[in-house]
């Protein structure tokens, strides 16, 4: 055995590697003691800490990838394949991480025309769980996996199964997807909200909820729109009337160029007392879609209300009046949500003499559907 660092970027480590490699090559084939990958798997069992380095017979891989040694390696962080040149010779390396703990890692060093590889294992802890054997699913476990795939993507079902204590690999879960037509394919969306039947239950049990499932660009899109009744009523009652809004606009329109500066200063002094929070009216509405928080998209519609202020800083409160859960960012989803809001306004007998003084978005084109409402 010999020592090699898993980080082969440093010059000293490369020199050590070359000396080890050259020492092995100088030996006659009959003098080389090459281990099989099965020998390595037995050798690294048990409790140990630090590094173990092995010279392994390349043929023992039996045509399998060099990452194969009876262990499972993390798929989410894919093995890193690198090459570096030393004195005209090209060395390849593969660096892997354990799926169960980041404290166990491996580096494989090889050359395409060589009969052996050097495998370096590094463990920061003495006692860690090494999954050597691939678990074979029983018939009952197959049924469990398939039931979790209904209405879900492979990744979602995989994560749920792991939370329930099952240690199936992502590949095992993916292999069962072909037997579950109700599962969510990668071209359908990031993640389905729920099955159609569950969406129906939500819409029946949650006030002012409405759902839709439709086809878009060859895939299915799910969206659930929910209007929060009490906050929405508060906002409607706080909106300025058309006359109130237009009266402030006329103040600026009627200002003469000669005294424009004086009038503006006068207006600012008046508003400074009554509008110290920086808002002239309630009802400034913001719309934004979250990202990176979950596998679903969540679009929130929030409105600033002046009559509710924070206790210390006297800032106006911003409250959520509706939200949209959707599996894809499409204009159809926002059109569905906007129409739902419009239906709610008509149902409440919303008076046209009320106006929304401001509507803030990040410029996303699909948000234009809300301007019509």
C-alpha positions in Angstrom: 0.0 0.0 0.0 1.0 3.6 -0.6 -0.3 7.0 0.2 -1.8 9.4 -2.3 -3.8 12.6 -1.6 -7.3 12.8 -2.9 -6.6 16.4 -4.0 -4.2 15.9 -7.0 -4.1 19.6 -7.9 -0.9 20.3 -5.9 2.5 19.7 -7.4 3.8 17.7 -4.5 0.9 15.3 -4.7 1.5 14.8 -8.4 5.2 14.0 -7.8 4.2 11.4 -5.1 1.8 9.9 -7.6 4.3 9.7 -10.4 6.9 8.0 -8.1 4.3 5.4 -7.0 3.2 4.8 -10.5 6.7 4.5 -11.9 7.7 2.2 -9.0 4.8 -0.2 -9.9 5.6 -0.1 -13.7 9.3 -1.0 -13.1 8.2 -4.3 -11.5 7.8 -7.3 -13.7 4.2 -8.4 -14.2 4.8 -11.5 -12.1 6.1 -9.4 -9.3 3.1 -7.1 -9.1 0.6 -7.9 -6.4 -2.6 -6.5 -7.8 -5.8 -6.7 -5.8 -9.2 -7.3 -7.2 -12.0 -4.9 -6.5 -13.6 -7.5 -4.3 -10.5 -7.6 -2.2 -10.7 -3.8 -1.8 -14.3 -4.0 -0.7 -13.4 -6.5 2.0 -10.3 -4.4 3.0 -12.2 -1.2 3.6 -14.9 -2.7 5.8 -14.8 -2.1 9.5 -13.7 0.9 11.5 -10.7 2.9 10.4 -9.8 6.5 9.9 -7.4 8.2 7.5 -6.4 6.9 4.1 -6.1 3.5 2.4 -4.5 3.3 -1.0 -4.6 0.2 -3.2 -3.2 -1.0 -6.5 -6.0 -2.7 -8.3 -6.1 -5.0 -11.3 -8.0 -3.0 -14.0 -9.5 -6.2 -15.4 -11.3 -6.8 -12.1 -13.8 -4.1 -13.0 -15.1 -6.5 -15.7 -15.8 -3.7 -18.1 -17.8 -1.7 -15.5 -17.0 2.0 -14.9 -14.0 2.8 -12.8 -16.3 4.1 -10.1 -17.7 0.6 -9.5 -16.4 -1.2 -6.4 -19.5 -2.6 -4.7 -20.1 0.7 -3.0 -22.8 3.3 -3.8 -21.5 6.8 -4.7 -23.5 10.0 -4.7 -25.4 10.7 -8.0 -26.5 14.2 -7.1 -22.9 15.3 -6.9 -21.6 13.4 -9.9 -18.1 11.9 -9.9 -15.6 14.4 -11.2 -13.6 13.2 -14.2 -10.3 15.0 -14.7 -7.1 14.6 -16.8 -3.6 16.0 -16.4 -0.4 15.7 -18.4 3.0 15.0 -16.9 6.1 14.4 -19.0 3.9 13.7 -22.1 1.8 11.1 -20.3 -1.9 11.6 -19.7 -3.3 10.5 -16.3 -7.1 10.3 -15.7 -8.7 10.7 -12.3 -12.2 10.1 -10.9 -13.3 11.7 -7.6 -16.4 10.4 -5.8 -18.4 11.1 -2.6 -20.4 8.7 -0.5 -24.2 9.2 -0.7 -24.6 8.7 3.1 -21.8 10.9 4.3 -19.4 13.5 2.9 -16.6 12.2 5.2 -16.0 9.2 3.0 -14.6 9.8 -0.5 -12.5 8.1 -3.1 -10.1 9.0 -5.9 -9.2 6.6 -8.8 -6.1 7.3 -10.8 -5.6 5.4 -14.1 -4.1 5.5 -17.6 -5.9 4.1 -20.6 -3.1 1.8 -21.7 -2.3 0.5 -18.2 -3.3 -2.8 -16.6 -3.8 -1.4 -13.1 -5.4 1.6 -11.4 -4.6 3.3 -8.1 -7.5 3.7 -5.7 -7.3 6.0 -2.7 -10.0 6.0 0.0 -10.2 8.8 2.6 -12.4 8.6 5.8 -12.6 11.5 8.3 -14.6 9.4 10.8 -14.0 5.9 12.2 -17.6 4.8 12.3 -19.7 5.5 9.2 -22.3 3.4 7.4 -21.0 1.9 4.2 -23.6 0.6 1.9 -21.9 -2.3 0.1 -24.8 -4.2 -1.3 -27.5 -3.1 -3.6 -30.9 -3.7 -1.9 -33.3 -5.8 -3.9 -36.9 -4.7 -3.6 -39.5 -7.2 -2.5 -43.0 -7.4 -4.0 -44.5 -5.4 -1.2 -41.8 -2.7 -1.5 -42.4 -2.5 -5.3 -46.1 -1.7 -4.5 -45.0 1.0 -2.0 -42.7 2.6 -4.5 -45.4 2.6 -7.2 -48.0 4.1 -4.9 -45.7 7.0 -4.1 -45.1 7.6 -7.8 -48.8 8.3 -8.4 -49.0 12.0 -9.2 -45.4 12.7 -8.4 -42.1 12.9 -10.2 -39.4 10.3 -9.7 -37.3 12.7 -7.6 -40.2 13.6 -5.3 -41.2 10.0 -4.8 -37.5 9.1 -4.0 -37.2 11.9 -1.4 -40.5 10.9 0.3 -39.5 7.2 0.4 -36.2 8.2 2.1 -38.1 10.3 4.7 -40.1 7.2 5.5 -37.0 5.1 6.0 -36.6 3.3 2.7 -33.1 3.2 1.2 -34.0 2.6 -2.4 -31.7 4.2 -5.0 -32.9 6.8 -7.4 -32.4 4.4 -10.2 -34.6 1.8 -8.5 -37.4 4.3 -8.1 -37.0 5.5 -11.7 -37.2 1.9 -13.0 -40.7 1.6 -11.5 -42.0 4.7 -13.2 -42.8 2.9 -16.5 -45.4 0.8 -14.5 -47.2 4.0 -13.2 -48.9 6.0 -16.0 -50.1 8.5 -13.4 -46.5 9.5 -12.4 -45.2 12.9 -13.5 -42.7 12.9 -16.4 -39.8 15.3 -16.6 -41.5 17.2 -19.5 -44.6 17.8 -17.4 -43.2 20.3 -14.9 -41.0 20.7 -12.0 -43.5 18.9 -9.7 -47.2 18.3 -9.8 -49.1 20.0 -7.0 -51.1 16.8 -6.3 -53.2 14.3 -8.1 -56.4 15.5 -9.8 -58.6 13.9 -7.2 -56.7 15.6 -4.4 -56.9 19.0 -6.1 -60.6 18.5 -6.2 -60.7 17.8 -2.5 -58.7 20.9 -1.8 -61.0 23.1 -3.9 -64.0 21.7 -2.1 -62.6 22.1 1.4 -60.7 25.4 1.1 -62.9 28.6 0.7 -62.3 30.5 -2.6 -60.1 27.9 -4.1 -60.1 26.9 -7.7 -57.9 24.4 -9.6 -57.1 23.7 -13.2 -55.2 21.0 -15.1 -54.5 21.7 -18.8 -52.1 20.8 -21.5 -49.4 23.3 -22.6 -46.5 22.7 -25.0 -47.0 19.0 -25.0 -47.1 18.6 -21.2 -49.6 18.8 -18.4 -49.7 21.9 -16.1 -51.4 22.0 -12.7 -52.4 25.1 -10.9 -54.3 25.9 -7.8 -55.6 29.5 -7.1 -56.6 30.5 -3.6 -58.1 33.9 -2.6 -57.9 34.8 1.1 -61.3 36.2 1.8 -60.8 38.4 4.9 -57.6 40.1 3.8 -59.1 40.7 0.3 -62.1 42.3 1.8 -59.9 44.6 4.0 -58.0 45.7 0.9 -61.1 46.4 -1.1 -62.5 48.6 1.7 -59.2 50.5 1.9 -58.7 51.3 -1.8 -59.0 55.0 -2.7 -62.0 56.2 -4.8 -61.5 57.4 -8.3 -62.1 61.0 -7.2 -59.6 60.8 -4.4 -57.0 59.4 -6.8 -57.6 61.8 -9.6 -57.6 64.8 -7.3 -54.0 64.2 -6.4 -53.1 63.8 -10.1 -54.8 67.1 -10.9 -52.6 68.9 -8.3 -49.6 68.2 -10.5 -51.3 68.7 -13.8 -52.5 72.2 -12.8 -49.1 73.5 -11.6 -47.7 76.3 -13.6 -44.1 76.0 -14.8 -43.1 79.2 -12.9 -44.2 78.0 -9.5 -43.7 74.2 -10.0 -40.9 73.9 -7.5 -42.8 75.9 -4.8 -46.0 73.9 -5.3 -44.1 70.6 -5.1 -42.4 71.7 -1.9 -45.7 72.7 -0.4 -47.3 69.4 -1.3 -44.4 67.5 0.2 -44.7 69.4 3.4 -48.4 68.6 3.6 -47.9 64.9 2.8 -45.0 64.6 5.2 -47.4 64.9 8.2 -50.3 62.7 6.9 -48.2 60.2 4.8 -45.0 59.7 6.9 -44.9 56.1 5.8 -44.2 57.1 2.2 -47.5 55.9 0.7 -50.2 58.2 -0.4 -52.8 55.5 -0.7 -53.5 52.0 0.4 -53.7 49.3 -2.3 -50.3 49.3 -3.8 -50.2 45.7 -5.0 -47.1 43.6 -5.6 -46.9 40.3 -7.5 -44.0 37.9 -7.6 -43.2 34.3 -8.1 -40.9 32.4 -5.7 -38.0 30.3 -7.0 -35.6 27.9 -5.3 -37.8 27.5 -2.3 -39.5 24.3 -3.3 -40.2 22.2 -6.3 -43.5 24.1 -6.8 -43.9 27.6 -8.1 -45.7 29.9 -5.7 -47.0 33.3 -6.9 -48.1 35.7 -4.2 -50.3 38.8 -4.6 -49.6 41.2 -1.7 -51.1 44.6 -1.0 -49.9 47.5 1.3 -52.6 48.7 3.7 -52.1 52.1 5.4 -54.6 51.6 8.2 -52.5 48.8 9.8 -49.1 50.0 10.8 -46.2 48.5 12.7 -46.1 49.4 16.4 -42.6 50.9 16.5 -41.7 52.2 13.1 -45.2 53.0 12.0 -44.7 51.2 8.6 -47.8 50.2 6.7 -48.6 46.5 6.7 -48.3 44.3 3.6 -50.7 41.4 3.6 -51.2 38.5 1.2 -54.6 38.5 -0.5 -54.2 35.5 -2.9 -51.7 33.0 -4.1 -51.2 30.6 -6.9 -49.5 27.2 -6.8 -48.4 26.0 -10.2 -46.1 23.4 -11.7 -44.9 25.6 -14.6 -44.3 29.3 -15.2 -46.7 29.8 -18.1 -49.0 32.6 -19.1 -51.9 30.3 -18.9 -51.4 29.8 -15.2 -51.4 33.5 -14.5 -54.4 34.0 -16.8 -56.3 31.4 -14.8 -55.3 33.2 -11.5 -56.2 36.6 -12.9 -59.6 35.4 -14.0 -60.2 33.8 -10.6 -59.5 37.2 -9.0 -61.8 38.9 -11.4 -64.6 36.5 -10.7 -64.2 37.1 -7.0 -64.4 40.9 -7.5 -67.6 40.5 -9.5 -69.0 38.2 -6.8 -68.3 40.7 -4.1 -70.0 43.5 -6.1 -66.7 45.4 -6.5 -67.5 49.0 -7.4 -65.7 50.6 -10.3 -65.2 53.8 -8.4 -62.3 52.2 -6.6 -58.8 52.1 -8.0 -55.6 50.3 -7.4 -53.0 53.1 -7.2 -50.0 51.0 -8.1 -49.1 47.5 -9.4 -45.5 46.4 -9.0 -44.0 43.4 -10.8 -40.6 42.3 -12.0 -41.5 42.8 -15.6 -42.4 39.2 -16.3 -44.5 39.1 -19.5 -47.0 36.6 -18.1 -47.9 39.1 -15.3 -49.6 41.3 -18.0 -52.7 39.2 -17.5 -53.3 40.9 -14.2 -53.3 44.4 -15.7 -56.6 43.5 -17.4 -58.2 42.8 -14.1 
